[in-house]
Amino acid sequence: MYADVIIDQDAKALDKVFVYSIADGLDVKVGMRVIVPFGARHLQGFVVGLKDDCDYDKSRIKQISSVVEDFSAIKPEMLELMKFMAKKNHLSLASILRLFIPTEMREGKVKELFKTFYSIAPEKEIFLPKSAKKQQEIVDLLSQMPRVEGSKLNEKFGYSSIKSLLDKGYIKKELEKFSRRPEIDMGETAKVTLNQMQKNAIEAIKGNATYLLHGVTGSGKTEVYMHLIDDVLKEGKSAIMLVPEISLTPQIFNHFKLRFGERVAILHSGLSAGERFDEWKRLFSGEAQIAIGARSAIFAPLENLGIIIIDEEHEQSYISEANPRFSTHDVADFRARYNNCPLVLGSATPSVESYEKAKRSEYNLIEMPTRANGKELPTIQIVDMIGQIRQGNSGIFSNELIAALANVVNDKKQAMLFINRRGYSSFMRCRECGYIAKCTDCDVSLVYHREDNRLKCHYCGKQFKVLDVCPKCGSENIKQGAVGTEKVVGELQKLFPDVKILRMDNDTTGTKNAHQKILNEFKNSLPSILVGTQMIAKGHDFENVVLVGIVDADQSLFHADYRSTERTFQLITQVSGRAGRGGSEGKVILQTYAPRHYVYKFVANYDYKGFFRKEENIRQTAEFPPFSRIIRVLFSNRDEKTALDELKVRYNKIVKLKEAYGSEIIYLDAMKSPIKKIQDKYRYQIMLRVKLEKADQIENEVFELVKNNTKNNVFIEINPQSLS
């Protein structure tokens, strides 16, 4: 017998199938991980096929050395998914296979945990000398208890006494598999009676199609998801439920755990290595049938899927922008088709691409236009911050927001303040010469963090001393730039010194379970104010939140990105939906320096359809996605000349492609990336915008021109989420 093996290495030369023979007596199955000789080394590989014979010189074929584990870690569906992703995303086979199993498992750093328990051996009489006092104490203890955990017994009496009793046969040892489970505050959940709108949605989602569930914030989409999954479980099938942020996972997991108990497993990067492995194993074995998590949970090792749900489907976090690059929607679509099951995309603000597909009947559109509790959506008051300055208020809070916050405090309610920037201020600038402090390894401004009194790079993590004088002109006239979450908290503490004020951003959620601790503290504090970035903008449900303040709505608006207006509409709508979800009416105060921008007119009325029509018209006229495809070829190298030379070689070839395809390629240019350097690597890019009719063909040809003889990092991105 012979095995087709993919070597678990990144080298492009190894991105193919290698053939190995299987020794008699070695049980090798498709999907197993194996150790194979490769040159002078022994490497790990994945078995992707078995055959009785091969066409190579058999005398030169090496044998598989051993198997890593006695089961197939990669299931048949995932091998088919590997082929799909390799073709669709131009990825190496090994990089795809790595997505399917926990990193620590692949690296041999984690395995199943077994705990030792001791108990009295019932079949043997015990005779101990008077001098064996510790042994007698152990026997007395075990006589009173059915069994005791080994670590506790060892800590109290020492292992030598335990071993003496074992050797004499007086006690017995048992190993029991122990599951490391994520800590979740179970809390309580109210019994929900479905309204007619929710019942209609559940009834409409049948069969192997893709459904776009467009429901306003608070319309009860989560309850629809749970009923759909309940129906699937009754049929003996499994389910995947995706959320965009780790911060949402504990809350969603809590709801599902209360409803479905041990049938739920959670998968996300915030788990410990042991927890992630054990949850993966529970799904792999079928012990758990529901996988909940962020993007990586789409690879959950479940069989017989009955439904896949992507909540907040518009979120850009569903696109992997680091290698291996892939779209969660594409993977979900493949798995849904493979399992002949429905794919549900849910959002209050669907992506323009998804809504366009629903408009063309490629997706089935289901609408939930009102809140489940019958309450109106919170009113949105737009405050012109330039007008505030003219009135003499140059602070970061408008008079209207300060007054509204005071009302919240007096009523012992809660408020959430959203600002899409962490840190104290976004940059430090010399007011004399205009110098801005930048990272030495990344072409971005450093962010001031007052708690640490340091300048930090949000791309590579490097830290620098705060500027006292300008290194360029020597001036001491240094000004801090636009505000971040840390400064907002500081200003709030001055206004409301006796109120609990919490902050939620990447700086405060770096430790294990930090998201959950902050959210629990906020939930249990009245009055209180939660300040945060995008991670507070969606999914959270707090009945006492009556006010949402958007400190600077323009932050996501004026970016050199065709999606900036769409993202602003989505972000504001999502964060606005956190207010008024309980019994009290909600209010939103939106601060802007561009109150006449058309996006705010649609936002104020929650008019998604009006916004979509406007955005659709703009993109169709300008020939931007979804009416074209953007192909970005990114060159990255520590040596700037190498990156630039590589770009020139590839660009000259792609220019010939432009000559061949003519007007099918709408736009082609080569340039520095907007952020020229990240993590000490210089970045250059080739940008193409192509018509849809020949997009697949052009994309494949660009890839062929780029992939060969490349000595530095080159990445191809399709409709990239960020053009920076």
ChimeraX attribute file (.defattr): number of C-alpha atoms within 10 A of each C-alpha:
attribute: neighborCount
match mode: 1-to-1
recipient: residues
	/A:1	13
	/A:2	20
	/A:3	25
	/A:4	20
	/A:5	26
	/A:6	23
	/A:7	24
	/A:8	21
	/A:9	16
	/A:10	12
	/A:11	10
	/A:12	13
	/A:13	7
	/A:14	15
	/A:15	17
	/A:16	13
	/A:17	16
	/A:18	16
	/A:19	22
	/A:20	23
	/A:21	20
	/A:22	18
	/A:23	15
	/A:24	7
	/A:25	6
	/A:26	11
	/A:27	12
	/A:28	23
	/A:29	18
	/A:30	20
	/A:31	21
	/A:32	22
	/A:33	27
	/A:34	24
	/A:35	19
	/A:36	21
	/A:37	16
	/A:38	12
	/A:39	7
	/A:40	6
	/A:41	7
	/A:42	13
	/A:43	15
	/A:44	21
	/A:45	25
	/A:46	28
	/A:47	26
	/A:48	21
	/A:49	17
	/A:50	18
	/A:51	11
	/A:52	8
	/A:53	11
	/A:54	15
	/A:55	6
	/A:56	9
	/A:57	7
	/A:58	12
	/A:59	6
	/A:60	8
	/A:61	14
	/A:62	16
	/A:63	16
	/A:64	22
	/A:65	18
	/A:66	17
	/A:67	21
	/A:68	17
	/A:69	11
	/A:70	12
	/A:71	15
	/A:72	17
	/A:73	22
	/A:74	21
	/A:75	19
	/A:76	14
	/A:77	16
	/A:78	22
	/A:79	20
	/A:80	14
	/A:81	19
	/A:82	22
	/A:83	14
	/A:84	16
	/A:85	22
	/A:86	15
	/A:87	13
	/A:88	15
	/A:89	18
	/A:90	18
	/A:91	20
	/A:92	22
	/A:93	25
	/A:94	22
	/A:95	18
	/A:96	20
	/A:97	19
	/A:98	15
	/A:99	17
	/A:100	22
	/A:101	18
	/A:102	19
	/A:103	15
	/A:104	15
	/A:105	15
	/A:106	16
	/A:107	9
	/A:108	9
	/A:109	10
	/A:110	17
	/A:111	12
	/A:112	13
	/A:113	13
	/A:114	12
	/A:115	13
	/A:116	15
	/A:117	18
	/A:118	21
	/A:119	21
	/A:120	25
	/A:121	16
	/A:122	11
	/A:123	9
	/A:124	11
	/A:125	9
	/A:126	15
	/A:127	9
	/A:128	13
	/A:129	8
	/A:130	9
	/A:131	8
	/A:132	11
	/A:133	12
	/A:134	16
	/A:135	22
	/A:136	18
	/A:137	13
	/A:138	21
	/A:139	20
	/A:140	12
	/A:141	16
	/A:142	18
	/A:143	12
	/A:144	9
	/A:145	11
	/A:146	11
	/A:147	17
	/A:148	17
	/A:149	15
	/A:150	19
	/A:151	14
	/A:152	12
	/A:153	18
	/A:154	13
	/A:155	9
	/A:156	11
	/A:157	14
	/A:158	14
	/A:159	13
	/A:160	12
	/A:161	18
	/A:162	22
	/A:163	13
	/A:164	14
	/A:165	20
	/A:166	16
	/A:167	10
	/A:168	12
	/A:169	17
	/A:170	21
	/A:171	23
	/A:172	17
	/A:173	18
	/A:174	13
	/A:175	13
	/A:176	11
	/A:177	10
	/A:178	12
	/A:179	17
	/A:180	16
	/A:181	16
	/A:182	19
	/A:183	12
	/A:184	13
	/A:185	13
	/A:186	14
	/A:187	10
	/A:188	9
	/A:189	11
	/A:190	6
	/A:191	7
	/A:192	8
	/A:193	10
	/A:194	14
	/A:195	13
	/A:196	10
	/A:197	19
	/A:198	22
	/A:199	13
	/A:200	15
	/A:201	21
	/A:202	19
	/A:203	10
	/A:204	13
	/A:205	20
	/A:206	15
	/A:207	12
	/A:208	16
	/A:209	17
	/A:210	24
	/A:211	24
	/A:212	24
	/A:213	26
	/A:214	22
	/A:215	24
	/A:216	24
	/A:217	27
	/A:218	27
	/A:219	24
	/A:220	20
	/A:221	23
	/A:222	16
	/A:223	18
	/A:224	20
	/A:225	22
	/A:226	17
	/A:227	16
	/A:228	21
	/A:229	25
	/A:230	16
	/A:231	14
	/A:232	18
	/A:233	19
	/A:234	9
	/A:235	10
	/A:236	11
	/A:237	18
	/A:238	24
	/A:239	25
	/A:240	25
	/A:241	25
	/A:242	26
	/A:243	24
	/A:244	22
	/A:245	21
	/A:246	20
	/A:247	25
	/A:248	21
	/A:249	24
	/A:250	24
	/A:251	22
	/A:252	19
	/A:253	22
	/A:254	19
	/A:255	20
	/A:256	24
	/A:257	19
	/A:258	14
	/A:259	16
	/A:260	18
	/A:261	12
	/A:262	14
	/A:263	18
	/A:264	23
	/A:265	28
	/A:266	28
	/A:267	28
	/A:268	17
	/A:269	13
	/A:270	19
	/A:271	18
	/A:272	15
	/A:273	17
	/A:274	21
	/A:275	20
	/A:276	25
	/A:277	23
	/A:278	25
	/A:279	23
	/A:280	25
	/A:281	21
	/A:282	21
	/A:283	23
	/A:284	18
	/A:285	12
	/A:286	15
	/A:287	14
	/A:288	22
	/A:289	27
	/A:290	27
	/A:291	28
	/A:292	25
	/A:293	25
	/A:294	25
	/A:295	24
	/A:296	18
	/A:297	23
	/A:298	26
	/A:299	20
	/A:300	25
	/A:301	22
	/A:302	24
	/A:303	19
	/A:304	15
	/A:305	22
	/A:306	24
	/A:307	30
	/A:308	26
	/A:309	25
	/A:310	27
	/A:311	22
	/A:312	25
	/A:313	25
	/A:314	23
	/A:315	20
	/A:316	17
	/A:317	16
	/A:318	23
	/A:319	16
	/A:320	16
	/A:321	16
	/A:322	8
	/A:323	11
	/A:324	17
	/A:325	19
	/A:326	21
	/A:327	18
	/A:328	23
	/A:329	17
	/A:330	15
	/A:331	18
	/A:332	21
	/A:333	17
	/A:334	18
	/A:335	23
	/A:336	22
	/A:337	15
	/A:338	15
	/A:339	15
	/A:340	16
	/A:341	22
	/A:342	23
	/A:343	28
	/A:344	27
	/A:345	23
	/A:346	24
	/A:347	22
	/A:348	27
	/A:349	27
	/A:350	23
	/A:351	20
	/A:352	20
	/A:353	14
	/A:354	19
	/A:355	22
	/A:356	18
	/A:357	16
	/A:358	17
	/A:359	12
	/A:360	10
	/A:361	12
	/A:362	15
	/A:363	20
	/A:364	18
	/A:365	19
	/A:366	20
	/A:367	17
	/A:368	20
	/A:369	14
	/A:370	17
	/A:371	18
	/A:372	23
	/A:373	13
	/A:374	10
	/A:375	17
	/A:376	14
	/A:377	23
	/A:378	22
	/A:379	18
	/A:380	21
	/A:381	15
	/A:382	21
	/A:383	19
	/A:384	16
	/A:385	24
	/A:386	15
	/A:387	13
	/A:388	19
	/A:389	12
	/A:390	9
	/A:391	10
	/A:392	8
	/A:393	14
	/A:394	13
	/A:395	11
	/A:396	17
	/A:397	20
	/A:398	21
	/A:399	15
	/A:400	16
	/A:401	23
	/A:402	14
	/A:403	11
	/A:404	20
	/A:405	26
	/A:406	14
	/A:407	14
	/A:408	21
	/A:409	19
	/A:410	10
	/A:411	11
	/A:412	14
	/A:413	20
	/A:414	26
	/A:415	28
	/A:416	28
	/A:417	25
	/A:418	29
	/A:419	23
	/A:420	21
	/A:421	22
	/A:422	27
	/A:423	23
	/A:424	24
	/A:425	23
	/A:426	20
	/A:427	23
	/A:428	24
	/A:429	20
	/A:430	22
	/A:431	15
	/A:432	15
	/A:433	13
	/A:434	14
	/A:435	15
	/A:436	21
	/A:437	21
	/A:438	19
	/A:439	25
	/A:440	16
	/A:441	18
	/A:442	22
	/A:443	21
	/A:444	20
	/A:445	19
	/A:446	27
	/A:447	30
	/A:448	31
	/A:449	23
	/A:450	15
	/A:451	10
	/A:452	11
	/A:453	12
	/A:454	17
	/A:455	28
	/A:456	24
	/A:457	23
	/A:458	17
	/A:459	15
	/A:460	13
	/A:461	11
	/A:462	16
	/A:463	17
	/A:464	17
	/A:465	11
	/A:466	18
	/A:467	17
	/A:468	11
	/A:469	13
	/A:470	21
	/A:471	13
	/A:472	12
	/A:473	12
	/A:474	12
	/A:475	14
	/A:476	14
	/A:477	13
	/A:478	18
	/A:479	16
	/A:480	16
	/A:481	15
	/A:482	16
	/A:483	22
	/A:484	26
	/A:485	25
	/A:486	23
	/A:487	20
	/A:488	23
	/A:489	20
	/A:490	14
	/A:491	14
	/A:492	17
	/A:493	14
	/A:494	9
	/A:495	13
	/A:496	15
	/A:497	11
	/A:498	11
	/A:499	16
	/A:500	17
	/A:501	20
	/A:502	17
	/A:503	24
	/A:504	23
	/A:505	22
	/A:506	17
	/A:507	13
	/A:508	14
	/A:509	17
	/A:510	11
	/A:511	10
	/A:512	12
	/A:513	17
	/A:514	15
	/A:515	23
	/A:516	20
	/A:517	13
	/A:518	17
	/A:519	21
	/A:520	14
	/A:521	14
	/A:522	22
	/A:523	18
	/A:524	9
	/A:525	16
	/A:526	17
	/A:527	21
	/A:528	26
	/A:529	27
	/A:530	23
	/A:531	27
	/A:532	26
	/A:533	19
	/A:534	18
	/A:535	20
	/A:536	24
	/A:537	23
	/A:538	24
	/A:539	24
	/A:540	20
	/A:541	17
	/A:542	17
	/A:543	16
	/A:544	25
	/A:545	27
	/A:546	25
	/A:547	28
	/A:548	31
	/A:549	27
	/A:550	24
	/A:551	25
	/A:552	21
	/A:553	23
	/A:554	20
	/A:555	15
	/A:556	19
	/A:557	18
	/A:558	10
	/A:559	14
	/A:560	11
	/A:561	13
	/A:562	17
	/A:563	20
	/A:564	17
	/A:565	21
	/A:566	20
	/A:567	18
	/A:568	20
	/A:569	23
	/A:570	24
	/A:571	22
	/A:572	23
	/A:573	25
	/A:574	23
	/A:575	25
	/A:576	31
	/A:577	25
	/A:578	31
	/A:579	31
	/A:580	26
	/A:581	26
	/A:582	17
	/A:583	12
	/A:584	15
	/A:585	17
	/A:586	24
	/A:587	23
	/A:588	29
	/A:589	21
	/A:590	27
	/A:591	25
	/A:592	20
	/A:593	15
	/A:594	17
	/A:595	18
	/A:596	11
	/A:597	13
	/A:598	12
	/A:599	20
	/A:600	22
	/A:601	15
	/A:602	18
	/A:603	21
	/A:604	19
	/A:605	13
	/A:606	22
	/A:607	15
	/A:608	19
	/A:609	12
	/A:610	15
	/A:611	21
	/A:612	19
	/A:613	12
	/A:614	14
	/A:615	18
	/A:616	20
	/A:617	12
	/A:618	13
	/A:619	17
	/A:620	13
	/A:621	10
	/A:622	12
	/A:623	17
	/A:624	20
	/A:625	20
	/A:626	18
	/A:627	16
	/A:628	22
	/A:629	24
	/A:630	24
	/A:631	22
	/A:632	22
	/A:633	23
	/A:634	21
	/A:635	26
	/A:636	26
	/A:637	22
	/A:638	17
	/A:639	13
	/A:640	18
	/A:641	11
	/A:642	16
	/A:643	23
	/A:644	20
	/A:645	12
	/A:646	22
	/A:647	23
	/A:648	15
	/A:649	12
	/A:650	18
	/A:651	22
	/A:652	10
	/A:653	13
	/A:654	21
	/A:655	13
	/A:656	11
	/A:657	16
	/A:658	18
	/A:659	11
	/A:660	11
	/A:661	14
	/A:662	10
	/A:663	11
	/A:664	18
	/A:665	22
	/A:666	17
	/A:667	14
	/A:668	17
	/A:669	12
	/A:670	18
	/A:671	14
	/A:672	16
	/A:673	19
	/A:674	14
	/A:675	14
	/A:676	20
	/A:677	23
	/A:678	20
	/A:679	17
	/A:680	18
	/A:681	19
	/A:682	24
	/A:683	28
	/A:684	26
	/A:685	25
	/A:686	21
	/A:687	20
	/A:688	22
	/A:689	22
	/A:690	27
	/A:691	21
	/A:692	17
	/A:693	11
	/A:694	14
	/A:695	18
	/A:696	14
	/A:697	10
	/A:698	22
	/A:699	19
	/A:700	15
	/A:701	13
	/A:702	21
	/A:703	16
	/A:704	11
	/A:705	16
	/A:706	21
	/A:707	15
	/A:708	9
	/A:709	9
	/A:710	13
	/A:711	11
	/A:712	14
	/A:713	14
	/A:714	19
	/A:715	20
	/A:716	22
	/A:717	19
	/A:718	17
	/A:719	16
	/A:720	16
	/A:721	17
	/A:722	14
	/A:723	17
	/A:724	13
